[in-house]
Amino acid sequence: MCNFSRAFFVIMIGFVVISCTNHRPIQVEVVSNLVQPGSGEPWLFTNPRGHVLFSWIERQDTLNFFKLAVWQDNAWTEPRVMASGTDWFVNWADYPIAISNGHDNYIAHFLKKSGEGIFEYDVSVITSPDGKTWSTPFTLHDDGKEAEHGFVSWIPYGENFFVSWLDGRNTVIDDTTSHADHDHHGEMSLRAAVLNTDGKKLDEWELDICTCDCCQTTSAITSNGPVVIYRDRSDEEVRDISIVRLIDKQWTKPKPVYQDNWEINGCPVNGPRCEAINNALAIAWFTMADNVPAVKVIFSADGGETFDEPIRIDDGDPNGRVDLVMLDENTALVSWMEGSQIRIVSVNKNGSKGKSIVVASSSQARASGFPQLTKTKDGAMMAWTDEESKSIKTALIKW
């Protein structure tokens, strides 16, 4: 535990206009936390009751600690350890996640090595009835293969939990040869499941048999049902963003959200992010089609069945690492990295957008990870890994 004072402080670092619809000024306030140096892989999540969760990994010598704090009374609670271990796979892009369903039930995952290959690891899941005591870890998938499993997205689904992940079981050639170096011996697949609060699997599906290998998945619950958005992969190595939807207990076939036609012979490690309010759905993603880097946002009014035209929101030189939250059914707040800067902007489905602002300077290095964004009751919260301090910073965004 940290040995410095638990006194919390807030540092205001700027006022800016981001809303194009009403030009409301906002404040970006860096908030102190009890995260130790040597920490990374932050995750933020707001449950259905509006409670903001903050999880991350701290490394002490060879031991990893998966920790959780909650935003209460304008401060982060003292962190609790959810799990710890020495045989984990800790990766800048494949981060662990903790969420709750708003009924005092929690579920979380981290990645655990399953073999000697670099990318042989399992998704280990833990559950909690109160966010304080946690279950013994169990493996999400039941294939038993020493292969890559990860890039997980979790979301509450009623009182249960919906999960999607990339699954490398089909990349294993035989008992001794696996897809350990992303050399395309077999195809990465996309799977999804529903788990109850005890972690029991109620349903499981294979959604796509060939996807990009290491881009994050994202999911949402629309009025029509769950949707999963991810970077797909064609036989011609076109790696655009696709969507699948659960309609009347049947999953639709994969369908492009928009055809950028980005042909790339390798994984860009740059997944999409989405959020839904009722049947309004917004998705943000990065592309480099025609060697032009761009961050785009697209809206749907019917749960992802059809989409409007995409809106480009970057400032000319983005490197992706996007996140997105919906402010209402017509407006989204989007974050991304533009060079070494973390920026945010609001965008309306009619194509209008506010002026982008810089939340913080970070680094393009992998160690800086993926900045995270979530809604609060009166604004938003961001978390990112600060390469200079080798720790995680969090900031409130108010308007």
PENORQUI-V874052 format. One line per field, one symbol per residue. ss: DSSP state (H for helix, E for strand, L for the rest). phi: phi as a letter, one per 40 degrees, with the letter a starting at -180 (. if undefined). psi: psi as a letter, one per 40 degrees, with the letter a starting at -180 (. if undefined). A space follows every 10 residues. Layout:
# PENORQUI-V874052
ss->???
phi->???
psi->???
This chain:
# PENORQUI-V874052
ss->LLLLLLLLLE EEEEEEELLL LLLLEEEEEE ELLLLLLLEE EEEEEELLLL LEEEEEEEEE LLEEEEEEEE EELLEELLLE EEEEELLELL LLLLLLEEEE LLLLLEEEEE EEELLLLLLL EEEEEEEELL LLLLLLLEEL LLLLLLLEEE EEEEEEELLE EEEEEEELHH HLLLLLLLLL LLLLLLLEEE EEEEELLLLL EEEEEEEEEE ELLLLLLEEE EELLEEEEEE EELLLLLELL EEEEEEELLE ELLLEELLLL LLELLLLLLL LLEEEEELLE EEEEEEELHH HLLEEEEEEE LLLLLLLLLL EELLLLLEEE EEEEEEEELL EEEEEEEELL EEEEEEEELL LLELLLEEEE ELLLLHHHLL LEEEEELLEE EEEEEELLLL EEEEEEEEL
phi->.cbcdcccbb bcbibacbcc cbfccbbbbc bcabccdgba fcababcccg ccbbbabbbb fbbcbcbbbb cbfgaccccb ccaaibbcbb bcbbccbbbb cgbgbbaaab bbcbaccdbb abccbbbaca gbbbcccbcc cbcgccacbi fcbbacbgcc bbbbacbcdc cccacbbbcc bfcgcabcbb baabbcccgc ccaaacbaca bccabccaaa bccchcbbba ccacccgcbc cbbbbcbfgb cccdbccacc gccaciccfa ccbaabbfbc bbbbababdf gbcabbbbbb bbggcbbccc bcbcbhacbg fcaabccacb bbbbbabbgc bcbbacabcc hcacccbcca cbacccccgb dbbacbcbia bbbacccccf abbbacbba
psi->iieiiehiih hheihihehe defhiiihhh hiifhiieia fihihhieee hhihiihhhh behhhhihii hhffihihii hdiiiefihh iddgiiihii eefehiiiii hhheaeidfg iihhiiiiee edhiihiihd ifdeigihha fihiiigbea hhiiihhede ehdaeehife ffefdaiiih iiihiaeeeh hdiiihdheh iidfiiiiii hiddaiihhi hihidefhgi hiiiihhfeh hiihhhdigd fhhhgihegg iiiiiihbeh hihiiiifhf fhhihiiiih effediiaii hheiedfieb fiiiihdaee hihhiihgbe ihiiiihiee eiiahiihdi hbieiddeah iihiiidfbi iiiihhddef ahiiiihi.
